[in-house]
Amino acid sequence: MLLTTQYLDEAEHLADAIAILHEGRILVEGTLAELKALLPPATVEYVEKQPTLEDVFLALTARATEKEV
């Protein structure tokens, strides 16, 4: 069965083999694992998470409730 799609997440979940086309030519083909192996290793980045207004609200109302008890 041949599935053509521009939704890459769909192809990632449904396909056993993948061919990537660019300007009418197949650039590369293989399994998802084989295609991922063509890329450099992933890097890990840490991003400082700032509290949202909801986080502030929940923290402050929890403290106020604790003081009342």
Buried (B, 14 or more C-beta within 10 A) or exposed (E): EEEEEEEEEEBEEEBEEBBEEEEEEEEEEBEBEEBEEEEEEEEEEEEEEEEEEEEEEEEEEEEEEEEEE
